[in-house]
Amino acid sequence: MLAVGRVLGDRYRVERLLGGGGVRETWLAVDLESDRLVVVKLLGFGAAVGWENVKLFEREALVLKQLNHPQIPRYRDYFCFSDRVLWFVLVEDYVPGCSFAQLLAQGRKFSEPDVENVAISVLQILIYLHELSPPVLHRDLKPSNLILGDDDSVYLVDFGAVQDRVAVSGGTFTVVGTYGYAPMEQFSGRAVFASDLYALGTTLIHLVTGISPADLPQKDLRLQFRDLVSVSPFLVQWLEYLTEPAPERRPQTARQALDLLQAKQPIERGLAKTFKPSDTRIRLKKSIDELNIFIPAIGINISNIPFLLISTVFITPFLAVGAIFGIGFLLRPGLLSIIPAVLIGAVLAPFVVLWFRHLESSFSSTQICLDKDEFIILSKLFGFIYRQQQGCSQEIQDVFLEAMNETIEQPNKALAIETGGKKYFVSPPLTDVERRWLIQEIKSWLNVE
């Protein structure tokens, strides 16, 4: 470790150790020429590093020195010196403020607007970096590398480019990137634009949960944090999109990620697209907070006219007469009068069920309402609710088609919503295309794969 007061490069007097140790140190220093505070970062090289590799590091540092963005501290200088080991030095402007890692350690809680503001600020920086020619990747985005300045601006520091050169060149570092924040492809040396977006996503998840992503449970390599936050379903979906394990399933550019965040529309991804049928009667209304689906009754049409005629001429009068006789027997005194009433009821029951099913298929409507907390399925006949199902939206595991009393001659499928150990069925008469479209819309809004 350097001694306090040592002057590096005949210009920078180190004052206070900010972090690190061993082969990587970060110091607060004074620029003796300008009398301004600067940050000095030292990277120690291994013995295997030769002069040609030093040239690679200088080339990376020159790229950083040319960066010009108000939320990236300016890289002012770089040089090497030898002190038993070869040290590579980067000098950048000092930003007074506090890192988000420090804020988290202090117990700071971040609201949804706070997280969105951080996301927008960092995405604007990444747009600048990624659209340079050649583009620049950060490679080590995490809370400790984001500074909340005293001016309330968010600054991005500590680029991983030079560290990456150390790793590739056989120095003392592991591959650049921090476990829990960096995506898998980066650890195999294949960083892309979407790699920085993944790291941003995991950083924001840390802010919104207060838990390091390395400590969060996973399922199929996806971070499981929905149950730990009280933010909007949209923000959860957007963060899950950024942190998809496969880079091709994430937003491909920072600009795309920013557009999605600012649009605040449900994100459709990873689905075989089924378009809304042009002739459907279904009305669907969705927003960030709610999804409402209304399936109106079929009403009178050619397919149910025969039933209506038979019902009017035969079944309804038969049921009415049977009901009258049954009630009449029940009203007569004596135990024996109950037997005819029960027999009449047993004869009428299948007809009542058949009659109700035909009425239901023709004149019932269905309404499905989902929000962040719960979902409700209402079945109405002539405006009266005769069936209500409800459950917890966060417990929904899948939405799919399930056979219901299906035969080869009479295929009959219902839309099923499955939670932990329970299924809820929606079975109005719909076409297969309508069912597939509804499943797609519900899964997209819920972000259920």
Contacts in CASP RR format, 6 or more apart in sequence:
PFRMAT RR
TARGET T0000
AUTHOR 0000-0000-0000
METHOD contacts of the structure
MODEL  1
MLAVGRVLGDRYRVERLLGGGGVRETWLAVDLESDRLVVVKLLGFGAAVG
WENVKLFEREALVLKQLNHPQIPRYRDYFCFSDRVLWFVLVEDYVPGCSF
AQLLAQGRKFSEPDVENVAISVLQILIYLHELSPPVLHRDLKPSNLILGD
DDSVYLVDFGAVQDRVAVSGGTFTVVGTYGYAPMEQFSGRAVFASDLYAL
GTTLIHLVTGISPADLPQKDLRLQFRDLVSVSPFLVQWLEYLTEPAPERR
PQTARQALDLLQAKQPIERGLAKTFKPSDTRIRLKKSIDELNIFIPAIGI
NISNIPFLLISTVFITPFLAVGAIFGIGFLLRPGLLSIIPAVLIGAVLAP
FVVLWFRHLESSFSSTQICLDKDEFIILSKLFGFIYRQQQGCSQEIQDVF
LEAMNETIEQPNKALAIETGGKKYFVSPPLTDVERRWLIQEIKSWLNVE
1 17 0 8 1.000
1 21 0 8 1.000
1 22 0 8 1.000
1 25 0 8 1.000
2 8 0 8 1.000
2 14 0 8 1.000
2 25 0 8 1.000
2 27 0 8 1.000
2 42 0 8 1.000
3 14 0 8 1.000
4 14 0 8 1.000
4 15 0 8 1.000
4 16 0 8 1.000
4 17 0 8 1.000
5 13 0 8 1.000
5 14 0 8 1.000
5 15 0 8 1.000
6 13 0 8 1.000
6 14 0 8 1.000
7 13 0 8 1.000
7 14 0 8 1.000
7 32 0 8 1.000
8 14 0 8 1.000
8 29 0 8 1.000
8 40 0 8 1.000
8 81 0 8 1.000
8 89 0 8 1.000
9 79 0 8 1.000
9 81 0 8 1.000
9 89 0 8 1.000
11 31 0 8 1.000
11 32 0 8 1.000
11 33 0 8 1.000
11 77 0 8 1.000
12 29 0 8 1.000
12 30 0 8 1.000
12 31 0 8 1.000
12 32 0 8 1.000
12 38 0 8 1.000
12 40 0 8 1.000
12 77 0 8 1.000
12 91 0 8 1.000
13 29 0 8 1.000
13 30 0 8 1.000
13 32 0 8 1.000
14 27 0 8 1.000
14 28 0 8 1.000
14 29 0 8 1.000
14 40 0 8 1.000
15 27 0 8 1.000
15 28 0 8 1.000
15 29 0 8 1.000
15 30 0 8 1.000
16 27 0 8 1.000
16 28 0 8 1.000
17 25 0 8 1.000
17 26 0 8 1.000
17 27 0 8 1.000
17 28 0 8 1.000
18 26 0 8 1.000
18 27 0 8 1.000
18 28 0 8 1.000
18 39 0 8 1.000
19 25 0 8 1.000
19 26 0 8 1.000
20 26 0 8 1.000
23 43 0 8 1.000
23 44 0 8 1.000
23 46 0 8 1.000
23 85 0 8 1.000
23 172 0 8 1.000
23 173 0 8 1.000
24 41 0 8 1.000
24 42 0 8 1.000
24 43 0 8 1.000
24 44 0 8 1.000
24 173 0 8 1.000
25 41 0 8 1.000
25 42 0 8 1.000
26 39 0 8 1.000
26 40 0 8 1.000
26 41 0 8 1.000
26 42 0 8 1.000
27 39 0 8 1.000
27 40 0 8 1.000
27 41 0 8 1.000
27 42 0 8 1.000
28 37 0 8 1.000
28 38 0 8 1.000
28 39 0 8 1.000
28 40 0 8 1.000
28 94 0 8 1.000
29 37 0 8 1.000
29 38 0 8 1.000
29 39 0 8 1.000
29 40 0 8 1.000
29 91 0 8 1.000
30 36 0 8 1.000
30 37 0 8 1.000
30 38 0 8 1.000
31 37 0 8 1.000
31 38 0 8 1.000
31 76 0 8 1.000
31 91 0 8 1.000
36 93 0 8 1.000
36 94 0 8 1.000
37 94 0 8 1.000
38 76 0 8 1.000
38 91 0 8 1.000
38 92 0 8 1.000
38 93 0 8 1.000
38 94 0 8 1.000
39 73 0 8 1.000
39 91 0 8 1.000
39 92 0 8 1.000
39 93 0 8 1.000
39 94 0 8 1.000
39 157 0 8 1.000
40 89 0 8 1.000
40 90 0 8 1.000
40 91 0 8 1.000
41 89 0 8 1.000
41 90 0 8 1.000
41 91 0 8 1.000
41 92 0 8 1.000
41 158 0 8 1.000
42 87 0 8 1.000
42 88 0 8 1.000
42 89 0 8 1.000
43 57 0 8 1.000
43 87 0 8 1.000
43 88 0 8 1.000
43 89 0 8 1.000
43 90 0 8 1.000
43 162 0 8 1.000
43 163 0 8 1.000
43 166 0 8 1.000
43 173 0 8 1.000
44 85 0 8 1.000
44 86 0 8 1.000
44 87 0 8 1.000
44 88 0 8 1.000
44 166 0 8 1.000
44 172 0 8 1.000
45 53 0 8 1.000
45 54 0 8 1.000
45 85 0 8 1.000
45 86 0 8 1.000
45 87 0 8 1.000
45 88 0 8 1.000
45 166 0 8 1.000
45 169 0 8 1.000
45 171 0 8 1.000
45 172 0 8 1.000
46 85 0 8 1.000
46 86 0 8 1.000
46 170 0 8 1.000
46 171 0 8 1.000
46 172 0 8 1.000
48 169 0 8 1.000
48 170 0 8 1.000
48 171 0 8 1.000
49 86 0 8 1.000
49 166 0 8 1.000
49 169 0 8 1.000
49 170 0 8 1.000
49 171 0 8 1.000
53 165 0 8 1.000
53 169 0 8 1.000
54 80 0 8 1.000
54 86 0 8 1.000
54 88 0 8 1.000
56 165 0 8 1.000
56 169 0 8 1.000
57 88 0 8 1.000
57 162 0 8 1.000
57 165 0 8 1.000
57 166 0 8 1.000
58 78 0 8 1.000
60 161 0 8 1.000
60 162 0 8 1.000
60 165 0 8 1.000
61 75 0 8 1.000
61 78 0 8 1.000
61 88 0 8 1.000
61 90 0 8 1.000
61 162 0 8 1.000
62 78 0 8 1.000
63 136 0 8 1.000
63 161 0 8 1.000
64 75 0 8 1.000
64 78 0 8 1.000
64 90 0 8 1.000
64 136 0 8 1.000
64 159 0 8 1.000
64 161 0 8 1.000
64 162 0 8 1.000
65 75 0 8 1.000
65 76 0 8 1.000
65 77 0 8 1.000
65 78 0 8 1.000
67 74 0 8 1.000
67 75 0 8 1.000
67 129 0 8 1.000
67 136 0 8 1.000
68 74 0 8 1.000
69 125 0 8 1.000
69 128 0 8 1.000
69 129 0 8 1.000
70 153 0 8 1.000
71 121 0 8 1.000
71 124 0 8 1.000
71 125 0 8 1.000
71 153 0 8 1.000
71 154 0 8 1.000
71 155 0 8 1.000
71 156 0 8 1.000
72 125 0 8 1.000
72 128 0 8 1.000
72 155 0 8 1.000
72 156 0 8 1.000
72 157 0 8 1.000
73 92 0 8 1.000
73 93 0 8 1.000
73 94 0 8 1.000
73 95 0 8 1.000
73 155 0 8 1.000
73 157 0 8 1.000
74 92 0 8 1.000
74 93 0 8 1.000
75 90 0 8 1.000
75 91 0 8 1.000
75 92 0 8 1.000
76 91 0 8 1.000
76 92 0 8 1.000
76 93 0 8 1.000
77 89 0 8 1.000
77 90 0 8 1.000
77 91 0 8 1.000
78 88 0 8 1.000
78 89 0 8 1.000
78 90 0 8 1.000
78 91 0 8 1.000
79 89 0 8 1.000
80 86 0 8 1.000
80 87 0 8 1.000
80 88 0 8 1.000
80 89 0 8 1.000
81 87 0 8 1.000
81 89 0 8 1.000
88 162 0 8 1.000
90 162 0 8 1.000
92 157 0 8 1.000
95 147 0 8 1.000
95 149 0 8 1.000
95 155 0 8 1.000
95 157 0 8 1.000
96 149 0 8 1.000
96 150 0 8 1.000
97 147 0 8 1.000
97 148 0 8 1.000
97 149 0 8 1.000
97 150 0 8 1.000
98 147 0 8 1.000
98 148 0 8 1.000
98 149 0 8 1.000
99 143 0 8 1.000
99 144 0 8 1.000
99 145 0 8 1.000
99 146 0 8 1.000
99 147 0 8 1.000
99 148 0 8 1.000
100 118 0 8 1.000
100 143 0 8 1.000
100 144 0 8 1.000
100 146 0 8 1.000
100 147 0 8 1.000
100 148 0 8 1.000
100 203 0 8 1.000
100 207 0 8 1.000
101 142 0 8 1.000
101 143 0 8 1.000
101 144 0 8 1.000
102 144 0 8 1.000
103 143 0 8 1.000
103 148 0 8 1.000
104 143 0 8 1.000
104 206 0 8 1.000
104 207 0 8 1.000
104 210 0 8 1.000
109 210 0 8 1.000
110 118 0 8 1.000
110 207 0 8 1.000
110 208 0 8 1.000
112 208 0 8 1.000
112 231 0 8 1.000
112 232 0 8 1.000
112 235 0 8 1.000
114 207 0 8 1.000
115 204 0 8 1.000
115 207 0 8 1.000
115 208 0 8 1.000
115 231 0 8 1.000
115 235 0 8 1.000
116 235 0 8 1.000
116 261 0 8 1.000
117 154 0 8 1.000
118 146 0 8 1.000
118 154 0 8 1.000
118 204 0 8 1.000
118 207 0 8 1.000
119 200 0 8 1.000
119 204 0 8 1.000
119 261 0 8 1.000
120 258 0 8 1.000
120 261 0 8 1.000
120 262 0 8 1.000
121 153 0 8 1.000
121 154 0 8 1.000
122 141 0 8 1.000
122 146 0 8 1.000
122 154 0 8 1.000
122 156 0 8 1.000
122 200 0 8 1.000
123 200 0 8 1.000
123 254 0 8 1.000
123 255 0 8 1.000
123 257 0 8 1.000
123 258 0 8 1.000
123 261 0 8 1.000
124 258 0 8 1.000
125 156 0 8 1.000
126 138 0 8 1.000
126 193 0 8 1.000
126 196 0 8 1.000
126 197 0 8 1.000
126 200 0 8 1.000
126 254 0 8 1.000
127 253 0 8 1.000
127 254 0 8 1.000
127 255 0 8 1.000
127 258 0 8 1.000
129 135 0 8 1.000
129 136 0 8 1.000
129 137 0 8 1.000
129 138 0 8 1.000
129 196 0 8 1.000
130 136 0 8 1.000
130 137 0 8 1.000
130 193 0 8 1.000
130 196 0 8 1.000
130 253 0 8 1.000
130 254 0 8 1.000
131 255 0 8 1.000
135 193 0 8 1.000
136 159 0 8 1.000
136 161 0 8 1.000
137 161 0 8 1.000
137 191 0 8 1.000
137 192 0 8 1.000
137 193 0 8 1.000
137 195 0 8 1.000
137 196 0 8 1.000
138 145 0 8 1.000
138 156 0 8 1.000
138 159 0 8 1.000
138 160 0 8 1.000
138 196 0 8 1.000
138 199 0 8 1.000
139 159 0 8 1.000
139 160 0 8 1.000
139 161 0 8 1.000
139 163 0 8 1.000
139 164 0 8 1.000
139 176 0 8 1.000
139 177 0 8 1.000
139 182 0 8 1.000
139 186 0 8 1.000
139 191 0 8 1.000
139 195 0 8 1.000
139 196 0 8 1.000
140 158 0 8 1.000
140 159 0 8 1.000
140 160 0 8 1.000
140 163 0 8 1.000
140 176 0 8 1.000
140 177 0 8 1.000
140 178 0 8 1.000
140 181 0 8 1.000
140 182 0 8 1.000
140 199 0 8 1.000
141 156 0 8 1.000
141 181 0 8 1.000
141 196 0 8 1.000
141 199 0 8 1.000
141 200 0 8 1.000
141 203 0 8 1.000
142 178 0 8 1.000
142 181 0 8 1.000
142 199 0 8 1.000
142 202 0 8 1.000
142 203 0 8 1.000
143 203 0 8 1.000
143 206 0 8 1.000
143 207 0 8 1.000
144 158 0 8 1.000
145 156 0 8 1.000
145 157 0 8 1.000
145 158 0 8 1.000
146 154 0 8 1.000
146 155 0 8 1.000
146 156 0 8 1.000
146 157 0 8 1.000
146 203 0 8 1.000
147 154 0 8 1.000
147 155 0 8 1.000
147 156 0 8 1.000
147 157 0 8 1.000
148 154 0 8 1.000
148 155 0 8 1.000
149 155 0 8 1.000
160 176 0 8 1.000
160 177 0 8 1.000
163 173 0 8 1.000
163 176 0 8 1.000
163 177 0 8 1.000
164 175 0 8 1.000
164 176 0 8 1.000
166 172 0 8 1.000
166 173 0 8 1.000
167 173 0 8 1.000
167 174 0 8 1.000
167 175 0 8 1.000
167 176 0 8 1.000
175 186 0 8 1.000
175 187 0 8 1.000
175 189 0 8 1.000
176 182 0 8 1.000
176 186 0 8 1.000
177 186 0 8 1.000
177 187 0 8 1.000
177 199 0 8 1.000
179 214 0 8 1.000
180 202 0 8 1.000
180 212 0 8 1.000
180 213 0 8 1.000
180 214 0 8 1.000
181 199 0 8 1.000
181 202 0 8 1.000
181 203 0 8 1.000
181 213 0 8 1.000
182 195 0 8 1.000
182 198 0 8 1.000
182 199 0 8 1.000
183 194 0 8 1.000
183 195 0 8 1.000
183 198 0 8 1.000
183 199 0 8 1.000
183 245 0 8 1.000
183 247 0 8 1.000
184 221 0 8 1.000
184 245 0 8 1.000
185 191 0 8 1.000
185 192 0 8 1.000
185 195 0 8 1.000
185 247 0 8 1.000
186 195 0 8 1.000
192 247 0 8 1.000
193 252 0 8 1.000
193 253 0 8 1.000
193 254 0 8 1.000
194 247 0 8 1.000
194 248 0 8 1.000
194 250 0 8 1.000
194 251 0 8 1.000
194 252 0 8 1.000
195 247 0 8 1.000
196 254 0 8 1.000
197 242 0 8 1.000
197 250 0 8 1.000
197 251 0 8 1.000
197 254 0 8 1.000
197 257 0 8 1.000
198 242 0 8 1.000
198 243 0 8 1.000
198 244 0 8 1.000
198 247 0 8 1.000
198 250 0 8 1.000
200 242 0 8 1.000
200 257 0 8 1.000
201 239 0 8 1.000
201 242 0 8 1.000
201 243 0 8 1.000
202 213 0 8 1.000
202 223 0 8 1.000
202 243 0 8 1.000
204 239 0 8 1.000
204 242 0 8 1.000
205 213 0 8 1.000
205 216 0 8 1.000
205 223 0 8 1.000
205 225 0 8 1.000
205 239 0 8 1.000
205 243 0 8 1.000
206 212 0 8 1.000
206 213 0 8 1.000
208 225 0 8 1.000
208 229 0 8 1.000
208 231 0 8 1.000
208 235 0 8 1.000
208 239 0 8 1.000
209 216 0 8 1.000
209 225 0 8 1.000
209 228 0 8 1.000
209 229 0 8 1.000
211 225 0 8 1.000
211 228 0 8 1.000
213 223 0 8 1.000
216 223 0 8 1.000
216 224 0 8 1.000
216 225 0 8 1.000
216 228 0 8 1.000
217 223 0 8 1.000
217 224 0 8 1.000
218 224 0 8 1.000
220 245 0 8 1.000
221 245 0 8 1.000
222 240 0 8 1.000
222 243 0 8 1.000
222 244 0 8 1.000
222 245 0 8 1.000
223 240 0 8 1.000
223 243 0 8 1.000
225 236 0 8 1.000
225 239 0 8 1.000
226 236 0 8 1.000
226 394 0 8 1.000
227 394 0 8 1.000
229 236 0 8 1.000
232 288 0 8 1.000
232 289 0 8 1.000
232 372 0 8 1.000
233 288 0 8 1.000
233 289 0 8 1.000
233 372 0 8 1.000
233 445 0 8 1.000
233 446 0 8 1.000
233 447 0 8 1.000
234 264 0 8 1.000
234 265 0 8 1.000
234 266 0 8 1.000
234 267 0 8 1.000
234 288 0 8 1.000
236 447 0 8 1.000
237 266 0 8 1.000
237 267 0 8 1.000
237 447 0 8 1.000
238 257 0 8 1.000
238 260 0 8 1.000
238 261 0 8 1.000
238 267 0 8 1.000
240 447 0 8 1.000
241 250 0 8 1.000
241 251 0 8 1.000
241 257 0 8 1.000
241 260 0 8 1.000
241 267 0 8 1.000
241 269 0 8 1.000
242 250 0 8 1.000
242 251 0 8 1.000
242 257 0 8 1.000
243 250 0 8 1.000
244 250 0 8 1.000
249 269 0 8 1.000
249 270 0 8 1.000
251 257 0 8 1.000
251 260 0 8 1.000
260 267 0 8 1.000
264 288 0 8 1.000
265 288 0 8 1.000
266 286 0 8 1.000
266 288 0 8 1.000
266 291 0 8 1.000
266 444 0 8 1.000
266 445 0 8 1.000
267 444 0 8 1.000
267 447 0 8 1.000
268 440 0 8 1.000
268 444 0 8 1.000
269 444 0 8 1.000
270 449 0 8 1.000
271 440 0 8 1.000
271 443 0 8 1.000
271 444 0 8 1.000
272 440 0 8 1.000
273 440 0 8 1.000
274 433 0 8 1.000
274 436 0 8 1.000
274 437 0 8 1.000
274 440 0 8 1.000
275 437 0 8 1.000
276 284 0 8 1.000
276 437 0 8 1.000
277 431 0 8 1.000
277 433 0 8 1.000
277 434 0 8 1.000
277 437 0 8 1.000
280 434 0 8 1.000
280 437 0 8 1.000
281 295 0 8 1.000
281 296 0 8 1.000
282 293 0 8 1.000
282 294 0 8 1.000
282 295 0 8 1.000
282 296 0 8 1.000
282 430 0 8 1.000
282 434 0 8 1.000
282 438 0 8 1.000
283 293 0 8 1.000
283 294 0 8 1.000
283 296 0 8 1.000
284 291 0 8 1.000
284 292 0 8 1.000
284 293 0 8 1.000
284 294 0 8 1.000
284 441 0 8 1.000
285 291 0 8 1.000
285 292 0 8 1.000
286 292 0 8 1.000
286 441 0 8 1.000
286 445 0 8 1.000
289 371 0 8 1.000
289 372 0 8 1.000
290 369 0 8 1.000
290 370 0 8 1.000
290 371 0 8 1.000
291 368 0 8 1.000
291 369 0 8 1.000
291 370 0 8 1.000
291 371 0 8 1.000
291 441 0 8 1.000
291 442 0 8 1.000
291 445 0 8 1.000
292 367 0 8 1.000
292 368 0 8 1.000
292 369 0 8 1.000
292 370 0 8 1.000
293 366 0 8 1.000
293 367 0 8 1.000
293 368 0 8 1.000
293 369 0 8 1.000
293 438 0 8 1.000
293 441 0 8 1.000
293 442 0 8 1.000
294 365 0 8 1.000
294 366 0 8 1.000
294 367 0 8 1.000
295 365 0 8 1.000
295 366 0 8 1.000
295 367 0 8 1.000
295 368 0 8 1.000
295 426 0 8 1.000
295 428 0 8 1.000
295 430 0 8 1.000
296 365 0 8 1.000
297 362 0 8 1.000
297 363 0 8 1.000
297 364 0 8 1.000
297 365 0 8 1.000
298 304 0 8 1.000
298 361 0 8 1.000
298 362 0 8 1.000
298 363 0 8 1.000
298 429 0 8 1.000
299 362 0 8 1.000
299 363 0 8 1.000
300 308 0 8 1.000
300 362 0 8 1.000
304 358 0 8 1.000
304 361 0 8 1.000
304 362 0 8 1.000
307 358 0 8 1.000
307 362 0 8 1.000
308 362 0 8 1.000
311 355 0 8 1.000
311 358 0 8 1.000
315 351 0 8 1.000
315 354 0 8 1.000
315 355 0 8 1.000
316 355 0 8 1.000
318 351 0 8 1.000
319 348 0 8 1.000
319 351 0 8 1.000
319 352 0 8 1.000
319 355 0 8 1.000
322 344 0 8 1.000
322 345 0 8 1.000
322 348 0 8 1.000
323 348 0 8 1.000
325 340 0 8 1.000
325 344 0 8 1.000
326 340 0 8 1.000
326 341 0 8 1.000
326 344 0 8 1.000
326 345 0 8 1.000
327 341 0 8 1.000
328 341 0 8 1.000
329 337 0 8 1.000
329 338 0 8 1.000
329 340 0 8 1.000
329 341 0 8 1.000
329 344 0 8 1.000
330 337 0 8 1.000
330 338 0 8 1.000
330 341 0 8 1.000
359 381 0 8 1.000
360 379 0 8 1.000
360 381 0 8 1.000
361 428 0 8 1.000
361 429 0 8 1.000
363 381 0 8 1.000
363 382 0 8 1.000
364 379 0 8 1.000
364 380 0 8 1.000
364 381 0 8 1.000
364 386 0 8 1.000
364 428 0 8 1.000
365 379 0 8 1.000
365 380 0 8 1.000
365 383 0 8 1.000
365 428 0 8 1.000
366 377 0 8 1.000
366 378 0 8 1.000
366 379 0 8 1.000
366 380 0 8 1.000
366 426 0 8 1.000
366 428 0 8 1.000
367 376 0 8 1.000
367 377 0 8 1.000
367 378 0 8 1.000
367 380 0 8 1.000
368 375 0 8 1.000
368 376 0 8 1.000
368 377 0 8 1.000
368 378 0 8 1.000
368 426 0 8 1.000
368 442 0 8 1.000
369 375 0 8 1.000
369 376 0 8 1.000
369 378 0 8 1.000
370 393 0 8 1.000
370 442 0 8 1.000
370 445 0 8 1.000
370 446 0 8 1.000
371 393 0 8 1.000
372 393 0 8 1.000
372 394 0 8 1.000
373 392 0 8 1.000
373 393 0 8 1.000
373 394 0 8 1.000
374 390 0 8 1.000
374 391 0 8 1.000
374 392 0 8 1.000
374 393 0 8 1.000
375 390 0 8 1.000
375 391 0 8 1.000
375 392 0 8 1.000
375 393 0 8 1.000
375 396 0 8 1.000
375 417 0 8 1.000
375 424 0 8 1.000
376 388 0 8 1.000
376 389 0 8 1.000
376 390 0 8 1.000
376 391 0 8 1.000
377 387 0 8 1.000
377 388 0 8 1.000
377 389 0 8 1.000
377 390 0 8 1.000
377 417 0 8 1.000
377 424 0 8 1.000
377 426 0 8 1.000
378 385 0 8 1.000
378 387 0 8 1.000
378 388 0 8 1.000
379 385 0 8 1.000
379 386 0 8 1.000
379 387 0 8 1.000
379 388 0 8 1.000
380 386 0 8 1.000
389 424 0 8 1.000
389 425 0 8 1.000
391 419 0 8 1.000
391 424 0 8 1.000
392 419 0 8 1.000
393 446 0 8 1.000
395 419 0 8 1.000
395 420 0 8 1.000
396 417 0 8 1.000
396 418 0 8 1.000
396 419 0 8 1.000
396 446 0 8 1.000
396 448 0 8 1.000
397 418 0 8 1.000
397 419 0 8 1.000
397 420 0 8 1.000
397 448 0 8 1.000
398 417 0 8 1.000
398 418 0 8 1.000
398 448 0 8 1.000
399 415 0 8 1.000
399 416 0 8 1.000
399 417 0 8 1.000
399 418 0 8 1.000
399 439 0 8 1.000
399 442 0 8 1.000
399 443 0 8 1.000
399 446 0 8 1.000
399 448 0 8 1.000
400 415 0 8 1.000
400 416 0 8 1.000
400 418 0 8 1.000
400 439 0 8 1.000
401 413 0 8 1.000
401 414 0 8 1.000
401 415 0 8 1.000
401 416 0 8 1.000
401 435 0 8 1.000
401 436 0 8 1.000
401 439 0 8 1.000
402 413 0 8 1.000
402 414 0 8 1.000
402 416 0 8 1.000
402 423 0 8 1.000
402 425 0 8 1.000
403 411 0 8 1.000
403 412 0 8 1.000
403 413 0 8 1.000
404 412 0 8 1.000
404 413 0 8 1.000
404 414 0 8 1.000
404 425 0 8 1.000
404 427 0 8 1.000
405 412 0 8 1.000
406 412 0 8 1.000
406 413 0 8 1.000
412 427 0 8 1.000
413 432 0 8 1.000
413 435 0 8 1.000
414 425 0 8 1.000
414 426 0 8 1.000
414 427 0 8 1.000
415 425 0 8 1.000
415 426 0 8 1.000
415 427 0 8 1.000
415 430 0 8 1.000
415 435 0 8 1.000
415 438 0 8 1.000
415 439 0 8 1.000
416 423 0 8 1.000
416 424 0 8 1.000
416 425 0 8 1.000
416 426 0 8 1.000
417 423 0 8 1.000
417 424 0 8 1.000
417 425 0 8 1.000
417 426 0 8 1.000
417 442 0 8 1.000
418 424 0 8 1.000
430 438 0 8 1.000
442 448 0 8 1.000
443 449 0 8 1.000
END
